Amino acid sequence: MKNEFNENRQNFDKTNLEEVLNNYDDLNEKFEKQGKLKKFLSEFKLLFNMSRDYFKGDYTVIPWYIIAAIGSTLLYVLSPIDAIPDIIPIVGYVDDAAVMALCLKFVNIEIEEYKKWKFNQS
């Protein structure tokens, strides 16, 4: 799982970021409705907003490799065909949740910095 996370992150580009940002509704639905992903709903929204603010040029202090980690994770969740296909009942989203947890651990410090920045914007 960790190797796939790193490989996906390294291959992520701005076109992939646009794809993630254009699929908010599909991602949000997965996080709202799938048991293993539900617990990550607020984190998903935070990561999505961070990526969107980066893309718009509002929040550019974050390194690209962090955006790539976030974006590749969200693309993984978006894809119905991954390590454990999403159509498999009960366990279909276990790998998605595991990749999300791995991403959150990887970007934790940057999330805290983004929260501070976002708080100062209001």
N, C-alpha and C positions, 0 to 999 in steps of 0.2 A: 504494500500500500504506500509506504513512504517513498519507494523508488518511483512509483507511478506519479505521485504528487510532485516530486522534484522534476521529473521529465516533462510533465504537463506544464509546470511553471516555466521551465526554460524555453519551451516552444511557444509560449503565449505571446501574442502581438496585439497591436492596436485594433486590428480588424476583429480579433476575438473579443476585445473589450467592448467594441460597439455591439457585437452580437449579444453579449451578456446584458448590456444596458437596454437593448431593444426587446429583451424577453423578461422584463420585470414581472408582468402578470403571471406568466407560466411558472417562474421561480417562486413567487409569492404563494401561488396556489399549492405548490408542492410542500413548502414549509408550513403552510397553514393546515394542510389536510393529512400529511403522512406522519404517522406516529413517531417514528425515530427522528424525524426532522423537526417536529413541532417544538421541541425544547430549544431549538436554535433560531426560532422566528425573529426574536429581537436582534440577535447577532447578525442574521442575514440582512435585516434592514439597515443596520449600521454599516456593514461591509459594502452593501450596495450603494448607500449614500456616499461613503468614502470614495468608492470607485467613480461614481458620477461626478463628485466634486473635483476629483483629479482630472477626469476627462474634460470637464468644462473649463479647467484652468483655475479654479477657485482655490484648490488645495494641492499645491505642487511640491511641498516640502517632503512628501513621502517618496521613498525610492521606488523605481519602477519594479524591482523584483518583489516588492510587497504587493503592488497592484497586480502583478502577474500571478502571485500566489492566490490572491483573492479571486481574481477573474477565472483562473483555471479551475479553482474549486467550484465556483458557481456554474461553470460550463459542465463540469463533471456531474453535478447534481441535475442540471438541465437535461443531460443525455439519458435517454431511456436504456441505452446499451452501454453498460460499464462492467465492472468486475462481477457484480451480481445484478443481473437485469431487473429493472424496476417492476416488471410484470409478475415476478415471483412473489406470491402472497407472503406477508409477514416479514421475510428477510430481504425483500427487494430493495429496501432503503437503508439497510444496515451499513453497507459500504459507503453510501452517500453521507450518512451521519458520521462515520469514522473519518472520512476525508475532511468533513467540516470541522470536526474536533481537532484534527491535525493542523489545519489551516489556522484556527483560532490560537492554538499554541504557538505557531510560527510567527503570527503577526500581533501578538498580544501587546507588546510595547507600543507599536504604532497605533493600535486602537486607542490606547489611553491618551496618546498625543493628539489624535484626531478629536476625541471627546473634549479635551481642553480647548482646542481650536474652535470647535463647533459652539461650545458654551460661550466663548468670547465673541462670537459673531452675533449673538442675540442681545 
